[in-house]
Amino acid sequence: MVRTVRAKYPNFSRSLAVLIPNGSRANLTPLVAAFEAATAVKIELFEVDTDGINAELMLDTMVDGRRYDVALPATFGLSDLILAQAVQPLDAFLQRHEPGDFRQDILFDIGDQSEGSTFGFQTDGDAYLMFYNNGMLDNADFQKAYQDQFGIDLSLPLTWTELDRQMAFFHDPDRGRYGGALFRTPQYLVWEWWLRLHGKGVWPLSPEMTPQIAGDAGVSALEEMITATKYLVPGSDARGIFENWERYGRGDIYANIGWGGTQKYLNGPKSNVRGQLSFGPTPGGQFGDKIVPMPYFNWGWNYVVSTASADPELAYLFCLFASSPTMSTRAVRQVDGFFDPFRPEHYADAGIIEAYSKPFLNVHRASLEGAVPDFYLKRQSEYFSVLAAGLDEALQGEVTPQTALTRVAQNWELITSHTGRAGQISQWQRLRAQYPAAVRGVLHDLD
């Protein structure tokens, strides 16, 4: 790819404008330096809020701003960007430049493709994971009290029922101890409830896109989530990602939920819990005598080429360069950036092991390899925004869980009809088929 760039741009004909999420500049810095040194093409980085980058890229296309050549949007929003024609399909460039085995070792790349075309390069292995404070989990007095009270050992929870029980057990604000720091901000509520519903053994939608979220399983999942909220540290309904990391890192909270970026912070000098955590996949459900964990890929960042780019081939070549095994290893290694491992090479790199710790990486890789994919459908943002609003209303006590989810289901039907039911059905059925076999085996549709 470097030779191609040199041949096509021998006299440094232009620069590339790259839109990145806040907090990832450290990941990009060594890649930019290497690309500029090898090609003499100038890379300009433009940083925007992590929750607003997809909207920024879409707006740039809609208003014909033509500011960006490359962007790193959140993977869950790629379908919306494709629908808005904000990103280009990469198939022609892929066939021309990409080694045939380039993607075969990537541990999660479901979000890179849509309807038979490739649109991105996954560059961040954002498996959703659990964090547990060993100072509480391994405490002999707590272990005895838990065994006495519940008749079972205090060990890493694999179901939401067990996690909720443990958070309630540890929660004791009068003694300065809290059960959990799980997110309760509206934009992050959806992921937890989504997993709780799956843990009940129910698909969120039927194969024909009929919402199944307002049935007994969905209502029960929301009721349990509301109850669990009582055992979270105060302020969980207002903290974003970085505030969550800082608060959990003080060391007085039992459980948290997050990503590899969370671990980079908690394993760093600002954290009081460095080396004092255990890790697990996001909880699943119990089906008879079988417990099925349900790890989840719910974020990630993708290198994409904007439709506004004046030179999409050069933009593609930068993406290919940045996603290569050597360059992506350099990116993930950066402790001040939140890109996480997504290739086998990453887990053997000494710098990455130092940044995350070996115990974390073992859980992370297993979760990434067996992850439930996020809701990669057109108008994903509309479906989840409506759901987030409904969940928040129920959590605030403004409506009952049944009312909230019934309203969400009705709005989902409208979104599906507006988007085109046949196309959504086709895309949803493809996505269902990409769920891990163990999870597919316990999910069912309502009659």
C-alpha positions as CSV (number, residue, x, y, z in Angstrom):
1,M,0.0,0.0,0.0
2,V,2.9,2.4,0.7
3,R,4.4,1.7,-2.7
4,T,1.1,2.4,-4.3
5,V,0.8,5.8,-2.5
6,R,4.4,6.7,-3.4
7,A,3.7,5.9,-7.1
8,K,0.5,7.8,-7.2
9,Y,1.5,10.8,-5.1
10,P,5.2,11.3,-5.8
11,N,5.1,15.0,-5.2
12,F,2.9,15.1,-2.1
13,S,-0.3,16.1,-4.0
14,R,-2.6,16.5,-1.0
15,S,-3.5,15.7,2.6
16,L,-6.2,13.6,4.2
17,A,-8.6,14.8,6.8
18,V,-9.5,12.2,9.4
19,L,-12.4,12.5,11.8
20,I,-11.7,10.7,15.1
21,P,-13.5,10.2,18.4
22,N,-12.3,12.1,21.5
23,G,-9.8,9.9,23.4
24,S,-8.4,8.1,20.4
25,R,-5.7,10.6,19.3
26,A,-3.0,8.7,21.1
27,N,-4.0,5.6,19.1
28,L,-3.7,7.4,15.8
29,T,-0.5,9.4,16.5
30,P,2.1,6.7,15.8
31,L,0.2,5.5,12.7
32,V,0.0,9.0,11.3
33,A,3.7,9.6,11.9
34,A,4.5,6.3,10.1
35,F,2.2,6.9,7.2
36,E,3.5,10.5,6.6
37,A,7.1,9.4,6.8
38,A,6.5,6.6,4.3
39,T,4.4,8.4,1.8
40,A,4.8,12.2,2.4
41,V,1.0,12.5,2.5
42,K,-0.1,14.8,5.2
43,I,-2.7,13.5,7.7
44,E,-4.9,16.0,9.6
45,L,-6.8,14.8,12.6
46,F,-10.1,16.3,13.7
47,E,-11.4,15.2,17.1
48,V,-15.1,15.3,18.1
49,D,-17.1,13.9,21.1
50,T,-17.3,10.1,21.3
51,D,-21.1,10.1,21.2
52,G,-21.3,12.6,18.4
53,I,-18.9,11.4,15.7
54,N,-21.5,9.4,13.7
55,A,-23.8,12.5,13.6
56,E,-20.9,14.7,12.6
57,L,-19.9,12.5,9.7
58,M,-23.5,12.3,8.5
59,L,-24.0,16.0,8.8
60,D,-20.8,16.7,6.8
61,T,-22.3,14.7,4.0
62,M,-25.8,16.2,4.2
63,V,-24.6,19.8,4.1
64,D,-22.0,19.0,1.5
65,G,-19.3,20.1,3.9
66,R,-16.7,17.9,2.3
67,R,-14.3,18.3,5.3
68,Y,-13.4,14.6,5.9
69,D,-11.8,11.9,3.8
70,V,-11.6,9.2,6.5
71,A,-13.6,8.8,9.7
72,L,-13.7,6.4,12.7
73,P,-17.4,6.2,13.5
74,A,-18.9,3.8,16.1
75,T,-19.5,0.4,14.5
76,F,-23.1,0.2,15.7
77,G,-24.0,3.2,13.6
78,L,-22.4,2.0,10.3
79,S,-25.8,0.9,8.9
80,D,-27.2,4.4,9.4
81,L,-24.2,5.9,7.7
82,I,-24.6,3.6,4.8
83,L,-28.3,4.4,4.5
84,A,-27.4,8.1,4.5
85,Q,-24.8,7.5,1.8
86,A,-22.2,9.0,4.0
87,V,-19.6,6.2,3.6
88,Q,-18.4,4.5,0.5
89,P,-18.4,0.7,-0.2
90,L,-14.8,-0.5,-0.4
91,D,-15.2,-3.6,-2.5
92,A,-13.4,-2.2,-5.6
93,F,-10.4,-1.0,-3.6
94,L,-10.4,-4.2,-1.6
95,Q,-10.1,-6.3,-4.7
96,R,-7.3,-4.1,-6.1
97,H,-5.2,-3.7,-3.0
98,E,-6.1,-5.9,-0.1
99,P,-4.2,-9.2,0.6
100,G,-6.6,-12.1,0.4
101,D,-6.0,-13.2,4.0
102,F,-6.0,-9.7,5.5
103,R,-9.3,-10.1,7.3
104,Q,-9.3,-13.8,8.1
105,D,-7.8,-13.5,11.5
106,I,-9.8,-10.5,12.8
107,L,-11.7,-11.8,15.8
108,F,-14.9,-9.8,15.2
109,D,-15.7,-8.1,11.9
110,I,-19.5,-8.6,11.6
111,G,-20.0,-4.8,11.7
112,D,-17.7,-4.2,8.7
113,Q,-20.1,-5.6,6.1
114,S,-23.7,-4.8,5.1
115,E,-25.8,-6.5,2.4
116,G,-22.9,-8.2,0.8
117,S,-20.5,-5.2,0.6
118,T,-17.6,-4.1,2.8
119,F,-17.7,-0.6,4.3
120,G,-15.1,-0.5,7.0
121,F,-12.1,-1.8,8.9
122,Q,-12.7,-2.8,12.5
123,T,-10.0,-1.2,14.6
124,D,-11.3,-1.6,18.2
125,G,-12.3,-4.9,19.8
126,D,-15.1,-3.5,22.1
127,A,-16.4,-6.5,23.8
128,Y,-18.6,-5.5,26.8
129,L,-17.1,-7.0,29.9
130,M,-17.6,-7.1,33.7
131,F,-15.2,-5.9,36.4
132,Y,-15.2,-7.1,40.0
133,N,-13.4,-5.8,43.0
134,N,-11.2,-8.6,44.5
135,G,-11.1,-6.8,47.9
136,M,-14.7,-7.7,48.3
137,L,-15.0,-10.9,46.2
138,D,-12.0,-12.6,47.9
139,N,-12.7,-11.4,51.4
140,A,-13.1,-14.4,53.7
141,D,-15.7,-12.7,55.9
142,F,-17.9,-11.8,52.9
143,Q,-17.5,-15.3,51.5
144,K,-18.8,-16.8,54.7
145,A,-21.6,-14.4,55.1
146,Y,-22.7,-14.9,51.5
147,Q,-22.6,-18.7,51.9
148,D,-24.6,-18.4,55.2
149,Q,-27.2,-16.2,53.6
150,F,-27.7,-17.8,50.2
151,G,-26.3,-21.3,50.6
152,I,-24.0,-20.9,47.6
153,D,-20.3,-19.8,47.1
154,L,-19.4,-16.2,46.4
155,S,-17.9,-16.5,42.9
156,L,-17.9,-14.6,39.6
157,P,-21.5,-14.2,38.5
158,L,-22.5,-15.7,35.1
159,T,-26.1,-14.7,35.1
160,W,-27.9,-11.4,35.7
161,T,-29.8,-13.0,38.7
162,E,-26.5,-13.8,40.4
163,L,-25.0,-10.4,39.6
164,D,-28.0,-8.6,41.0
165,R,-27.9,-10.7,44.2
166,Q,-24.2,-9.9,44.7
167,M,-24.6,-6.2,44.1
168,A,-27.4,-6.1,46.7
169,F,-25.2,-8.1,49.1
170,F,-22.3,-5.7,48.9
171,H,-24.2,-2.5,48.8
172,D,-23.8,-0.7,52.2
173,P,-23.5,3.1,51.7
174,D,-23.4,3.6,55.5
175,R,-20.0,1.8,55.4
176,G,-18.9,3.5,52.2
177,R,-19.4,0.5,50.0
178,Y,-21.5,0.2,46.8
179,G,-22.8,-2.7,44.8
180,G,-22.2,-1.5,41.3
181,A,-21.3,1.4,38.9
182,L,-23.3,0.2,35.9
183,F,-24.4,2.9,33.5
184,R,-27.8,4.5,34.0
185,T,-27.4,7.4,31.5
186,P,-30.1,7.2,28.8
187,Q,-27.7,6.6,25.9
188,Y,-26.1,3.6,27.6
189,L,-29.2,2.0,29.3
190,V,-30.1,0.1,26.2
191,W,-27.1,-2.3,26.2
192,E,-27.7,-3.7,29.7
193,W,-31.4,-4.2,29.1
194,W,-30.7,-5.7,25.7
195,L,-28.5,-8.3,27.4
196,R,-31.0,-8.9,30.2
197,L,-33.7,-9.6,27.6
198,H,-31.4,-12.1,25.8
199,G,-30.6,-13.7,29.1
200,K,-34.3,-14.5,29.4
201,G,-34.0,-16.6,26.3
202,V,-36.1,-14.3,24.0
203,W,-35.2,-12.7,20.6
204,P,-36.0,-9.0,20.6
205,L,-37.8,-9.3,17.3
206,S,-39.3,-12.2,15.5
207,P,-37.9,-13.3,12.1
208,E,-40.5,-11.1,10.5
209,M,-39.5,-8.0,12.6
210,T,-42.4,-8.1,15.0
211,P,-41.2,-6.6,18.3
212,Q,-41.1,-9.1,21.2
213,I,-39.8,-6.7,23.8
214,A,-43.0,-6.0,25.6
215,G,-43.8,-9.6,26.6
216,D,-43.2,-11.1,30.0
217,A,-39.5,-11.5,29.4
218,G,-38.9,-7.9,28.4
219,V,-41.0,-6.5,31.3
220,S,-39.3,-8.8,33.8
221,A,-35.9,-7.8,32.5
222,L,-36.8,-4.1,33.0
223,E,-38.3,-4.6,36.4
224,E,-35.1,-6.4,37.5
225,M,-33.0,-3.6,36.1
226,I,-35.0,-1.1,38.1
227,T,-34.5,-3.1,41.3
228,A,-30.8,-3.4,40.6
229,T,-30.5,0.4,40.3
230,K,-31.0,0.7,44.0
231,Y,-27.6,-0.9,44.5
232,L,-25.6,1.3,42.3
233,V,-23.3,4.1,43.5
234,P,-25.1,7.5,43.5
235,G,-24.7,9.5,40.3
236,S,-24.8,6.5,37.9
237,D,-27.6,8.2,36.0
238,A,-25.3,11.1,35.1
239,R,-21.8,9.6,34.4
240,G,-20.4,9.2,31.0
241,I,-17.6,6.8,30.1
242,F,-14.7,8.7,31.5
243,E,-16.5,9.7,34.6
244,N,-17.5,6.1,35.2
245,W,-13.9,5.0,35.0
246,E,-12.7,7.5,37.5
247,R,-15.5,6.8,40.0
248,Y,-15.0,3.0,39.9
249,G,-11.3,3.4,40.2
250,R,-11.6,4.8,43.7
251,G,-12.0,1.2,44.9
252,D,-15.2,1.3,47.0
253,I,-17.6,-0.3,44.4
254,Y,-18.0,-4.1,43.8
255,A,-19.0,-4.4,40.1
256,N,-18.7,-2.4,37.0
257,I,-19.3,-2.9,33.3
258,G,-17.2,-1.6,30.4
259,W,-14.6,-2.2,27.8
260,G,-10.9,-2.6,27.3
261,G,-10.6,1.2,27.5
262,T,-12.0,0.9,31.0
263,Q,-9.3,-1.6,31.9
264,K,-6.5,0.6,30.5
265,Y,-7.6,3.3,33.0
266,L,-8.2,0.9,35.9
267,N,-4.8,-0.7,35.2
268,G,-3.1,2.7,35.2
269,P,-1.5,5.1,37.7
270,K,-4.7,7.1,38.5
271,S,-6.6,4.0,39.7
272,N,-6.7,2.6,43.2
273,V,-7.7,-0.9,41.9
274,R,-4.8,-1.7,39.7
275,G,-4.1,-5.4,40.0
276,Q,-7.0,-5.9,42.3
277,L,-9.8,-6.9,39.8
278,S,-11.3,-10.0,38.4
279,F,-13.0,-10.0,35.0
280,G,-15.8,-11.9,33.4
281,P,-18.1,-11.8,30.3
282,T,-21.3,-9.9,30.5
283,P,-23.9,-12.2,32.2
284,G,-26.1,-14.5,30.4
285,G,-29.0,-16.7,31.5
286,Q,-29.7,-20.1,33.1
287,F,-31.7,-22.6,31.0
288,G,-32.4,-25.7,32.9
289,D,-29.1,-26.8,34.4
290,K,-27.1,-25.0,31.8
291,I,-25.7,-21.5,32.1
292,V,-25.1,-19.7,28.8
293,P,-22.8,-16.6,29.1
294,M,-23.6,-13.9,26.5
295,P,-20.6,-11.7,25.7
296,Y,-21.5,-8.7,23.6
297,F,-19.9,-6.5,21.1
298,N,-21.6,-3.2,21.4
299,W,-19.3,-0.4,20.3
300,G,-16.0,-0.5,18.4
301,W,-14.7,2.0,15.9
302,N,-14.4,1.5,12.2
303,Y,-12.1,3.1,9.7
304,V,-14.4,4.2,6.8
305,V,-14.1,6.3,3.7
306,S,-16.4,9.3,3.4
307,T,-18.4,9.8,0.3
308,A,-17.2,13.4,0.5
309,S,-13.6,12.4,-0.1
310,A,-11.9,13.9,-3.2
311,D,-9.6,10.9,-3.3
312,P,-11.3,7.8,-1.9
313,E,-8.6,5.4,-3.1
314,L,-5.9,7.3,-1.1
315,A,-8.3,7.4,1.9
316,Y,-8.8,3.6,1.6
317,L,-5.1,3.0,1.5
318,F,-4.6,4.9,4.7
319,C,-7.3,2.8,6.3
320,L,-5.6,-0.4,5.1
321,F,-2.3,0.8,6.4
322,A,-3.7,1.7,9.8
323,S,-5.5,-1.6,10.2
324,S,-2.5,-3.8,9.3
325,P,-1.2,-6.1,12.0
326,T,1.9,-4.1,12.7
327,M,0.2,-0.7,12.7
328,S,-2.9,-1.8,14.6
329,T,-0.6,-3.3,17.3
330,R,1.1,0.0,17.7
331,A,-2.3,1.7,18.0
332,V,-3.8,-0.7,20.6
333,R,-0.6,-0.5,22.6
334,Q,-1.1,3.2,23.5
335,V,-2.2,3.4,27.1
336,D,-3.7,6.9,26.6
337,G,-6.0,5.7,23.8
338,F,-9.0,3.4,24.1
339,F,-8.6,1.1,21.0
340,D,-8.7,-2.5,22.2
341,P,-7.3,-5.8,20.7
342,F,-9.0,-7.4,17.8
343,R,-6.3,-9.5,16.1
344,P,-4.4,-12.6,17.5
345,E,-1.1,-10.7,17.2
346,H,-2.3,-8.1,19.7
347,Y,-2.6,-10.6,22.6
348,A,1.0,-11.6,22.3
349,D,2.4,-8.1,22.3
350,A,4.4,-7.2,25.4
351,G,3.2,-3.6,25.4
352,I,-0.4,-4.6,25.1
353,I,-0.1,-7.2,27.9
354,E,1.4,-4.5,30.1
355,A,-1.4,-2.0,29.3
356,Y,-4.2,-4.5,30.0
357,S,-2.8,-7.4,32.1
358,K,-2.9,-11.0,31.1
359,P,-6.0,-12.0,33.1
360,F,-8.0,-9.3,31.4
361,L,-6.8,-10.2,27.9
362,N,-7.8,-13.9,28.4
363,V,-11.4,-12.9,29.2
364,H,-11.4,-10.2,26.5
365,R,-10.3,-12.6,23.7
366,A,-12.8,-15.3,24.7
367,S,-15.6,-12.7,24.8
368,L,-14.6,-11.2,21.5
369,E,-14.6,-14.6,19.8
370,G,-18.0,-15.5,21.1
371,A,-19.7,-12.1,21.1
372,V,-23.4,-11.4,20.4
373,P,-23.3,-8.7,17.7
374,D,-25.0,-5.4,18.2
375,F,-28.2,-4.4,16.3
376,Y,-26.7,-3.7,12.9
377,L,-29.8,-2.6,11.1
378,K,-30.8,0.5,9.2
379,R,-32.0,3.2,11.5
380,Q,-30.4,1.5,14.4
381,S,-30.1,4.9,16.1
382,E,-33.8,5.4,15.8
383,Y,-34.7,2.0,17.2
384,F,-32.3,2.4,20.2
385,S,-33.1,6.1,20.8
386,V,-36.8,5.2,21.2
387,L,-35.9,2.3,23.4
388,A,-33.5,4.4,25.6
389,A,-36.2,7.0,26.1
390,G,-38.7,4.3,27.1
391,L,-36.3,2.6,29.5
392,D,-35.4,5.9,31.1
393,E,-39.0,6.8,31.7
394,A,-39.6,3.5,33.4
395,L,-36.4,3.9,35.5
396,Q,-37.5,7.4,36.6
397,G,-40.9,6.0,37.6
398,E,-42.8,8.0,35.1
399,V,-44.5,5.0,33.5
400,T,-44.7,1.3,34.2
401,P,-42.3,-1.1,32.5
402,Q,-45.2,-2.6,30.6
403,T,-46.4,0.8,29.3
404,A,-42.8,1.9,28.4
405,L,-42.1,-1.2,26.4
406,T,-45.4,-1.3,24.7
407,R,-44.9,2.2,23.4
408,V,-41.4,1.3,22.3
409,A,-42.7,-1.7,20.4
410,Q,-45.4,0.4,18.7
411,N,-42.7,2.9,17.6
412,W,-40.5,0.2,16.4
413,E,-43.2,-1.0,14.1
414,L,-43.5,2.5,12.6
415,I,-39.7,2.7,12.1
416,T,-39.6,-0.7,10.4
417,S,-42.5,0.3,8.1
418,H,-40.9,3.6,7.2
419,T,-37.6,2.0,6.5
420,G,-39.0,-0.8,4.4
421,R,-40.1,-4.0,6.1
422,A,-38.8,-6.5,3.5
423,G,-35.3,-5.1,3.6
424,Q,-35.2,-5.0,7.4
425,I,-36.5,-8.5,7.6
426,S,-33.7,-9.7,5.3
427,Q,-31.0,-7.8,7.3
428,W,-32.3,-9.0,10.7
429,Q,-32.5,-12.6,9.6
430,R,-28.9,-12.4,8.4
431,L,-27.9,-10.9,11.7
432,R,-29.7,-13.6,13.7
433,A,-27.7,-16.2,11.8
434,Q,-24.5,-14.5,12.9
435,Y,-25.2,-14.9,16.7
436,P,-23.0,-17.4,18.4
437,A,-24.4,-20.9,18.1
438,A,-24.7,-21.4,21.9
439,V,-26.8,-18.2,22.2
440,R,-29.0,-19.0,19.2
441,G,-29.7,-22.4,20.8
442,V,-31.4,-20.9,23.8
443,L,-33.2,-17.9,22.2
444,H,-36.8,-18.4,21.1
445,D,-39.6,-16.4,19.5
446,L,-42.9,-15.7,21.2
447,D,-46.0,-17.4,19.9
